[in-house]
Amino acid sequence: MIAKSMTKLLLAGDVGGTKTLLGLFDRASPRPSRILARAYGTLDFNALPDIVDVFLRESGTHPERIGTACFGAAGPVIDRAADLTNVPWRVDAREVAHAFPIGSVHLLNDLQAMAYSVWVLNESELLVLQDGHALPDGNIAIIAAGTGLGEGLLHSIGGRRIPSPSEGGHADFAARTEREIALVRDLTQRYGRADVEHVISGRGLVNLHRVCHADGCRAGVDLENPSAPAAITAAAMAQTCPGCVDVLDMFVEAYGAEAGNLALRSVATGGVFIGGGIAPKIVTAMTNGTFMRAFRDKKPLDGMLCAMPVKIVMNEEAGLLGAAVYANSI
C-alpha cells in the first residue's frame, strides 16, 4: 500500500512481447526513485489500461496520485500509438489517458525509453566488454535482444544527447560465413526473408537451433515450448548438447556483428550499450571474446570500433527506468 501524500508520483511502463513491467517512482534528479515494480504477462490482458488498473489496485495507488505516466512499447510509435511487433497488441497513450485521471500520458519506443536510462545508470549496473574512450560529444548506440531485437540511438546535437528510436532489428540480416548463408536460406524459405530479429532474439535462438541440430538435440529441447530459448541457452552453458553450444556461439557472434553494424551506422564514439534480457543471462558467452571479435571485425574502420566503449546493461529494468526518467523530465 502506497502511503498517502500530496506529492504526485510517476508511473512508468515497459511493454514487451512477453511481459509488461510497470513501476511507481518518486521524482528525483537525475534518477527517479523507484518505489515498486511488478511484471505481468502481456498476453494475459487485452489492453494496457487493463494492466494499469490491476497494478494500481494491487499497489493501493489512486490514479489521481499519478502526475505523469510514460510507457515504452516494443514497436514503432506513430501518432501516440504502437502496434507491438511480436504480439497482436496495440498500445495507445490516449486510451490510458481516457481511462485514468492521470496528468499526462506519453508513449515511446521501448529502445528510445531505454536510451533515457543510459546517463543515470550506475557503474555497478554495467559490465564492461571494452573500455575504449568515450568522446564527450559522440553518439551512443543501444542494441537489446530479448523476445525481439531492439535498436536505438542517442544523437549528439548541440551539446545534448537526444534519444531516437529505430526499427533496425527488422532490417535484413547480413550473413558473413558459410553457415550463416545456410541459415539465411532456411530463414528465407521459412519467412520469405531473413531479418536480423530472426537471428538475434529469443525466436532467433529457436531458428538457429533448427539449423544446428542435424543429429538431434541431446538436451531434448521442445521448440514449441515458450521456454525453448532459455532451455537452449541453459544446455549450451552447461555444454550438455554440442548442437546447443553451436547455437549459442552463432548467436553471440551474430549479436556482436550486428552491434558493430549499428556502431558504424551511428558512428557511436560515445559508446555502445547492450541491453535486453538475454545478455545478462549469458555473460560467460558474452565475455569469451566471440562477441567483441565480431564487433571489431569491420575493416577499414576496425580502429574506430576498437576505441568505442562497449558495455552490457545488467539492470534488466533499464527500459522501465528510462521511461521514468522521461516522465521525470516533463
C-alpha positions in Angstrom: 0.0 0.0 0.0 1.4 3.4 -1.0 1.3 6.0 1.7 -1.0 9.0 1.1 0.9 12.2 0.1 0.3 15.3 -1.8 3.4 14.6 -4.0 2.5 13.4 -7.5 4.0 10.1 -8.5 5.5 8.9 -11.8 4.1 5.8 -13.5 6.5 4.1 -15.9 6.0 1.0 -18.1 8.0 -1.2 -20.3 5.6 -3.1 -22.6 7.2 -6.1 -24.3 6.1 -9.1 -26.3 6.4 -11.5 -23.4 6.0 -9.3 -20.3 4.9 -5.9 -19.3 6.8 -4.2 -16.4 5.1 -1.4 -14.5 6.6 0.8 -11.8 5.9 3.7 -9.5 8.6 6.3 -8.9 9.1 9.4 -6.9 10.6 12.5 -8.7 14.3 12.9 -8.0 17.2 14.3 -10.0 18.8 12.9 -12.1 17.4 9.5 -11.3 13.8 9.0 -10.2 13.5 7.0 -7.0 11.9 3.5 -7.6 9.1 2.7 -5.1 7.9 -0.6 -6.5 7.7 -2.5 -9.8 5.7 -5.5 -10.9 5.7 -7.7 -14.0 2.7 -9.1 -15.9 2.3 -11.4 -18.8 1.4 -9.1 -21.7 -0.9 -11.6 -23.4 -2.7 -12.3 -20.1 -4.5 -9.0 -20.8 -6.5 -7.4 -23.6 -5.0 -3.9 -23.4 -2.6 -1.7 -21.5 -5.3 0.0 -19.4 -6.3 -3.4 -18.0 -2.7 -4.0 -16.7 -2.5 -0.5 -15.3 -5.8 -0.9 -13.5 -4.6 -4.2 -11.9 -1.2 -2.6 -11.0 -2.8 0.5 -9.3 -5.3 -1.7 -7.4 -2.6 -4.1 -6.2 -0.3 -1.3 -5.1 -3.1 0.7 -3.4 -2.5 3.7 -5.6 -5.3 6.0 -6.7 -4.7 7.2 -10.3 -5.1 10.8 -9.2 -1.8 10.3 -7.3 -0.1 9.9 -10.7 1.2 13.2 -12.2 2.9 11.8 -15.3 3.0 8.4 -17.0 5.3 7.2 -19.7 5.4 3.8 -21.4 8.0 2.2 -23.7 6.4 -0.1 -26.3 8.1 -2.7 -28.4 7.1 -1.3 -31.8 7.2 1.9 -33.9 5.3 4.7 -32.2 3.2 6.7 -34.6 0.7 9.3 -33.5 0.9 8.3 -29.8 0.2 4.6 -30.6 2.2 1.5 -31.4 1.3 -1.9 -32.8 3.6 -4.4 -31.0 5.8 -6.2 -33.5 5.7 -9.7 -31.8 2.2 -9.9 -30.3 -1.3 -8.8 -31.6 -1.5 -5.9 -29.3 -1.9 -2.1 -29.8 -0.8 0.4 -27.2 -2.4 3.8 -27.4 -1.5 6.6 -24.9 -4.9 8.2 -25.5 -6.6 5.1 -24.2 -4.7 5.2 -20.9 -5.3 9.0 -20.6 -9.1 8.4 -21.2 -9.2 5.5 -18.7 -7.5 7.2 -15.8 -7.3 10.7 -14.3 -3.5 11.0 -14.9 -2.0 14.4 -15.5 -0.2 13.4 -18.8 0.5 10.2 -20.6 3.4 9.6 -23.0 4.4 6.7 -25.3 7.9 6.0 -26.5 9.5 3.2 -28.5 11.0 0.7 -26.0 14.6 1.3 -27.1 14.1 5.1 -27.1 12.8 4.7 -23.5 15.8 2.6 -22.6 18.1 5.2 -24.0 16.9 7.7 -21.4 18.3 5.4 -18.7 21.9 5.4 -20.1 23.1 8.6 -18.3 21.6 7.6 -14.9 22.9 4.0 -14.7 25.5 3.3 -12.0 28.8 1.6 -12.8 27.6 -1.4 -10.8 24.7 -1.8 -13.3 27.1 -2.1 -16.3 29.5 -4.8 -17.3 32.4 -3.6 -19.5 33.3 -5.6 -22.6 35.6 -2.9 -23.9 36.9 0.1 -22.1 37.5 2.3 -25.1 37.5 6.0 -24.8 34.1 7.7 -24.9 34.1 11.1 -26.7 32.0 13.6 -24.8 30.2 14.8 -28.0 29.9 11.3 -29.5 26.7 9.5 -30.5 25.7 6.5 -28.4 24.1 3.3 -29.7 21.9 0.8 -27.9 21.0 -2.8 -29.0 18.9 -5.1 -27.0 18.0 -8.7 -27.7 15.1 -10.3 -25.8 11.8 -11.6 -27.1 12.7 -9.4 -30.2 15.6 -7.2 -31.1 15.5 -3.5 -30.5 18.0 -0.8 -31.6 18.1 2.8 -30.6 20.4 5.8 -30.7 21.3 8.9 -28.7 22.3 11.5 -31.2 24.7 14.2 -30.1 23.1 17.5 -31.0 24.1 20.9 -29.8 25.8 19.6 -26.6 22.9 17.3 -25.8 22.3 13.6 -26.5 18.8 13.1 -27.9 17.3 9.6 -27.7 15.9 8.4 -31.0 14.0 5.2 -31.9 15.0 2.8 -34.7 13.5 -0.4 -36.2 16.9 -1.7 -37.3 16.1 -5.0 -35.7 13.8 -5.7 -38.7 16.4 -4.8 -41.3 17.9 -7.5 -43.5 20.3 -10.0 -41.8 23.8 -9.8 -43.3 25.3 -13.3 -43.5 29.1 -13.3 -43.1 30.0 -17.0 -43.0 29.1 -20.2 -44.9 26.9 -21.4 -42.1 25.2 -18.0 -41.8 24.5 -18.3 -45.5 22.9 -21.7 -44.9 20.9 -20.1 -42.1 19.7 -17.3 -44.4 18.5 -19.9 -46.9 16.5 -21.6 -44.2 15.0 -18.3 -42.9 14.1 -17.2 -46.4 12.2 -20.4 -47.1 10.5 -20.2 -43.7 9.6 -16.5 -43.5 10.1 -15.1 -47.1 13.1 -13.0 -45.9 15.7 -13.1 -43.2 15.7 -10.1 -40.9 18.1 -9.5 -38.0 15.5 -10.3 -35.4 15.1 -13.8 -36.9 18.6 -14.5 -35.6 19.3 -12.2 -32.6 16.4 -12.7 -30.3 14.6 -15.4 -28.3 12.9 -16.5 -31.5 16.3 -16.3 -33.2 17.7 -19.0 -30.8 14.9 -21.3 -31.9 15.7 -20.6 -35.6 19.4 -21.3 -35.0 18.5 -24.5 -33.2 16.8 -25.8 -36.3 19.9 -25.5 -38.4 22.4 -26.7 -35.8 20.8 -30.0 -34.9 21.1 -32.3 -37.9 21.7 -35.2 -35.5 19.1 -34.2 -33.0 19.2 -32.3 -29.7 20.8 -34.2 -26.8 19.1 -31.8 -24.4 15.6 -32.7 -25.8 14.6 -29.0 -26.2 11.0 -28.7 -27.3 11.0 -25.8 -29.8 7.2 -25.3 -29.5 7.5 -24.6 -25.8 7.7 -20.8 -24.9 10.7 -21.6 -22.7 12.7 -23.1 -25.6 15.2 -20.1 -25.8 16.0 -20.4 -22.1 16.4 -24.2 -22.4 18.7 -23.8 -25.4 21.0 -21.4 -23.6 20.9 -23.5 -20.4 22.0 -26.6 -22.4 24.7 -24.5 -24.2 26.1 -23.0 -21.0 26.1 -26.5 -19.3 27.6 -28.0 -22.5 25.1 -30.9 -22.4 24.4 -30.6 -26.1 27.0 -29.8 -28.8 24.3 -28.5 -31.1 23.1 -26.0 -28.5 26.7 -24.9 -27.9 26.9 -24.2 -31.7 23.6 -22.3 -31.4 24.9 -20.0 -28.7 28.2 -19.5 -30.5 26.4 -18.4 -33.7 24.0 -16.2 -31.7 26.8 -14.4 -29.8 28.8 -13.9 -33.0 25.9 -12.6 -34.9 25.0 -10.3 -32.0 28.5 -8.9 -31.9 28.5 -8.3 -35.7 25.1 -6.5 -35.6 26.2 -4.4 -32.6 29.3 -3.4 -34.8 27.0 -2.6 -37.7 24.9 -0.3 -35.5 28.0 1.3 -34.2 29.2 2.0 -37.7 25.8 3.4 -38.9 25.6 5.7 -35.9 29.3 6.5 -35.5 28.9 5.6 -31.8 32.0 7.2 -30.5 30.2 7.9 -27.2 29.8 4.2 -26.6 27.7 1.1 -27.3 25.3 -0.4 -24.7 24.0 -3.9 -24.9 20.6 -4.1 -23.2 17.7 -6.6 -23.2 17.0 -9.7 -21.2 19.4 -12.2 -22.9 22.9 -10.7 -22.5 22.9 -10.7 -18.6 21.9 -14.4 -18.6 24.7 -15.5 -20.9 27.6 -13.4 -19.5 30.1 -16.2 -19.8 29.4 -16.5 -23.6 29.3 -12.7 -24.0 32.7 -12.3 -22.4 34.7 -15.1 -24.0 35.9 -12.9 -26.9 33.5 -14.0 -29.6 31.2 -11.0 -29.3 33.9 -8.4 -29.4 35.9 -10.1 -32.2 32.7 -9.9 -34.4 32.1 -6.4 -33.2 35.5 -5.2 -34.2 35.9 -7.1 -37.5 34.9 -4.2 -39.7 38.0 -3.2 -41.8 38.8 -0.5 -42.7 37.1 1.1 -39.6 38.1 -1.5 -37.1 40.3 1.0 -35.4 37.4 3.3 -34.7 35.4 0.4 -33.3 38.3 -0.7 -31.0 38.1 2.8 -29.5 34.4 2.6 -28.6 33.4 1.7 -25.1 31.1 -1.3 -25.1 29.0 -2.3 -22.0 26.3 -4.7 -21.1 23.4 -3.2 -19.2 22.9 -5.6 -16.3 19.9 -3.8 -14.9 17.0 -5.6 -16.6 14.7 -2.8 -15.6 16.6 -0.3 -17.7 13.6 0.2 -20.0 11.3 0.9 -17.1 13.9 3.3 -15.6 14.3 5.1 -18.8 10.5 5.6 -19.1 10.6 7.0 -15.6 13.5 9.4 -16.5 11.5 10.7 -19.4 8.4 11.2 -17.2 10.6 12.9 -14.7 11.6 15.5 -17.3 8.0 16.5 -18.1 
